[in-house]
Amino acid sequence: WLMVGTAKGLFRYQSDNRRHWTAQEPVLVGSPIYACAYGADTGTLFTGANSTFYGQGVLRSHDLGQTWDTGGSGLDYSAEDDEQVSAVWSIRPLGAGRVYAGVEASGLFRSDDNGDTWHEVASLRHHPTHQTWGAGNGGKCLHTIVPDPFDPQRLYVACSTGGAYRTDDSGVHWQPINRNIRMEHVPEDLLYAESGQCVHKLMLTPARRGRLWLQSHSGVYRSDDGGDTWRRLGQAEGLPTGIVGRIGVSASAAQAGRVFATIEGEEGGVFRSDDHGEHWERVSQERGLMVRAWYYEHIFAHPTEANTVYALNLQNHKSTDGGRTFTTFSTPHGDNHDLWIDPIDTSRMIEANDGGA
């Protein structure tokens, strides 16, 4: 099964061989779906439904979307709170009935009974730096939840115009982890503030303890100590500086240390590093990869072929020489936004565009 969340509801696709897919009847029609996740231990499909009529919440299905229940209570701030929950942006089941949900206005909720009841992890919003959190163009939302595979007590979250945070005790205490991450369009004394950065993407390298990647307005950063410190991958390493615009990043599973990045800025293009981001080379300046760069800039490394990489834009582009040259390939619709490659059988792919999946 493949679940695709859209502004019009949840679209479901089924396949017996992962090559040919059959569209099923859409469900939750009329509700924008920002997040969808499957809890394999309980067989529960969770979705963040954000209806202007019925309201927002985490809905659950135990039959892959045929029927739904409204989930449990508690997914809201108190009536006296200055903020209210207006949307569910992220869902992360961790097993043994524990599920996290990130919401707008930025906050984190946890369920320990598979979604029957929810309670806010209030220590995050009560952190002294909360007053610095703002709302980006996409809203004031907690959009990323990343558990640490090496430490079950450790969890990372990222908020739009709030920054990145880490807990080492399952949410009892939090610390901002934004040291050395530069802010843009702020007074000089706030360029490296403790919090308030507009983080777009936060990801973890599952095979290397403590290694994180972060992308914000000011560039691409890497941490090797769980976010305690960050190093901007800038001009000294071969990446452009200044306002670099939208950035896409993909680490190769086929070759340790290989990372691809596609960058919008005036000196942008496709960049490649073969030493975990220490040094970069601009391998392509092909303009077809950067059409409407603020809207696309998606790049995906092949899971088993180190020299194969895909760049998605108005058209789909594929390189088999490490990103130096690209050829286009067709899909039934243009405007391409996402790509999944089966790591076991890499001939199986799912591509998402404005026409569907």
N, C-alpha and C positions, 0 to 999 in steps of 0.2 A: 504493500500500500504506500501511496504517496499523498501527503496532505499539503495543500497549497492555501495559505491564508491570503485573502484579498480584501479590498474595501467593500466588496459585495457579499462576502460570506466565505465559507470554507469549501474548497473544491477538492474532491477525492478521486484518485486514480488507482486502478488495480491492474496488476500484471502477474502472470504465472511464471514469466521468464525474464522480467525486467528489460525486455527489449520492445515489446508491444504493450501499450497501455490503453485501458478502456476507462473513459470518464464515467463516473457514477453520478447520481443525482447530487447536486450541491446541497449542503446543509447550512443551518444558521444563516439563511439568506437574509440579507439586509443589515447584518452586523459586521462592521469592520473587524477583521481578525489580525491582530498584531503579533501573536505568538501561538505556537502549537508545539507540544512536546509529548512524548510517549514514555510512560513509566513501565519498563519491561517487567519489573518484579511483581507488579500488580495487574498488568494488562490494562492500564488506564490511559486513555488519551485525554490530555488536558488542552484546553484552548482558552486564550484570552479574548473574550468577546466584548466589544465596545459599542453597544447599540445606543443610539440617541433616544430610543423609545423605552427599551427595557433596562437601560443602564449597563454598567460594566461589571465583569466578574470572571472568575475562572470556572468554566463549564467542564463537565466530565462525561466521558463515554466509555462503556465497557464492552462495546461491540463495534469498535472502529468507526463510530460516527452515525450508526443507524439511529440510536436513541441517546438522549442527553439528560443529565440532571443539572441543576443549577449550582451544584457544589455546596460548600458549607458556608457558615456565617463568619463574620469577623473581618472581612476584607474591606475595611474602611477605617478612616480616622474618626475620632470622636466628633460629635456635633459641635463641641466647643472649640475644635481645632481651627486655626486660621487657614489650613489647607484641607482639601478634600480629594479623595481618589476619583479621577475622571477617566482613567484608562489603564488597562493591563498591558505592559510592554514586553515582558519577558517571563518565561516559566522554566524552572530547572528542577525536575525530579532527581533525587539523589539515592533513592532506594530506602527500603525499610519504612516506607510510608512518609518519608520526609520530602517536602516539596517547597521550593522557594518561588515567589512571584515578585517581580519588580513592577512598580506602578508609576503613574503620573497623578499628582505631583510627586516628585522623586521620593521613593520610600521602598522598603523591603518588608515583605510579609513571609511568614513561615507556617507550614502545616506539618504536624507530626502524625496525622491520621489519614494520609492520602487525600487531603482536601475536604474532610468533613468539617473541620474548624480551622480558622486562620487567626493568627495574632501578629501584630506588627513587631518587627525587630526594632523597637523604638530607640535603642541605643544609637542607631545610625543617624536618624533625623535629629536626635538630641545632642549630637556631637557639636562642640562649640563652633565649628566652622560652617554649620548649616546655614547661617545667615549670609554666607557668601554665595550660595547656590542661586543660579538664575535660570532663566528659560531661554533656550536656543530657538532657532527657527522651527525645530521639530517639536518643541514643547519642553517642559521641565520634567524629564522622565529618567527613570533608572532602567537602562536598556540592556545591560549586560550583567550576567551572573556567571562567575567562573569558579568552580570548585577546584581545589588543589589535589591532584591524584597522589601526592606524596604525604599529605597531612589532612586527615578527615576533619580536623578542627579549623582548617584555614579556608577562607572564602574571599574572593575578590569581587567587587562590584564597580560599575562605572556609570556615571550620571552625566546627562547632557548639561553642560555649563555648571557642573558641580565638581567634577574630578573623579579620580579613582581612589578606592578605599579598600582596606584589608582588615579582616578579623582573624585572630589566631586562637580564638576560644569560642567558636560557633556563634558569634554575634554578641557576646557579652560586652566586649570592648572593640572599638574600631580606631584605625589610624589612617589619616590621609597619606597617600603614597604618590605625591606629585612633585617630589623634589627634582629640580632641574628641568621641569617641563615648562616651557615658555608660553605665556599668554600673549595674545595679540590685541591691538587696539585698546590698550589700557595705559594709565600713567606709568612713568618709568619705575616708580617704587613698587609697582604691583606686577611687574613682568614675570617674576618667579614667586608668585604667591603660594601659600600653603595649600590652597584649594580654589575652586571656581573655574578650573580649566574645562574647556569644551572638548571632552574626550569623545571621539567618534567610534573608536574600535579598541578593544582590549582582548588579547588572546594569549594563551599559554602554550609553551612547548612541552607536550606531555612526556617526552623522553628525557628532558633535562630539568632537574629540580631548580626552581628559582628563576628560570628564564621566562620573561614576559615581553610582549610586543605591544606598543601603544601608538595609536595614530590620533593626532589632534590637528587643529588649524595650523599649528606651527611646524609640523613635520612628523617623522617617524622616530620613535624612541625604543630603546631596548634596555631591559633591566636583567641583571644576572643574580640579584639578591632578593627576589620576591617583591620588588617594587620599592625597596628602601632608597635606592638611587636609580636615576635614569641617565642614559647617555643618548643625546640626539645624534642621529646618523646624518651628518651634514657634509659640508663642502670638503672637509679634510678627508672624508671617506669616499668622496665622489658623488654625493647627492647635492642637489641645488639647495640654496639657502633663500632667506627672505620669505615672502608669501608664496607658498608652493601650491596652494589650492587643494583639490581633492586627491587622495592617495589610495591606491589599492595595494595590499601586501599579501603574499602567499609563500609559505615555507615549503620546500620540497621534502617529501617523505622518501624520495628515491635516492637522494644524495645528502648526507649530513653536511650542514653548513650552507647549503644553497638556498637563497631567498630571492624572490622576484618582487619588484615594486613597479607600479605604474603611477606617474606623477604628472599632474596637470600643468604646472607653472611654465613660465617662458622658457626655462631651460629644462623642461620636462621630457618625458619619454618613458621607455621601459628600461629599468635598471636591474642589474643582477649582482648579487654578492655570493661568493663561494667560501667565505670564512665567517659565517654567522653574523654578517652585517658590519664587520670591522672595516671592510673596504668595498666600494661599489664601482661598477662600470656601467655607463650608459650604452646599452647594446642596440637600441633602436630609437629612432626619432620619427618613425612612420606616422604621418599626420592622421591617417585613417583610424589609428588607435585612440585618438584623442578628440574625436568629434563630440561636441557637447560634453566636454570632460567633466563639468560640474555635475552631470547627471549619471555618468557611467563610471569609467576608471575601474573596471573589475578585472582581476587577473587570477588565474588558477593554475597551480603547478600540477603536472601529471603525477599520480601517486607512485608509479613504478618506472617511468622513463624520465631520467633527470633532465634531458634536453628538450622535453616536450612541455609547452606551456600554452595556455589559452587566454586570450584577451577578448572581453565582451564589450561591444559598443553598439552602434546602429547595426553593424554586422558582427558576425563571429569570426575571430581570427585565431589561427593556430600556427605555432612555430615548433619546428623539430630540430633547431640548431641553437638551443639555449636562449631564444628570444631575439636573435639577430635579424632574422627575416620571418615574415608572416604571410600566410595565404588565407583567403576567406573560405568559409564553407556555409552552406545554406541551412536554414531552419524555416518552418512554415510561416514565421512572422518575424518582423524586425523588432528593434528596441530590446536588447538582450541584457538581463540583469543578474542571473545566477546560473551556476553550473555545479552539478554533483557528478563525480566519477566514482563508480564502484571500485573500491580498492582491491577486491578479490577478482572480479572480472571487469577489467578496465574498458572493454568494448560496450559496457552498459553505462549510459550517461542519462542524466535528466537535466534539461536546459529550460530555464524559465525566462519568458519574455512577455511583452504586452499582449500577446495572443493566448497565453496560457503556458502549460508545461508540456 
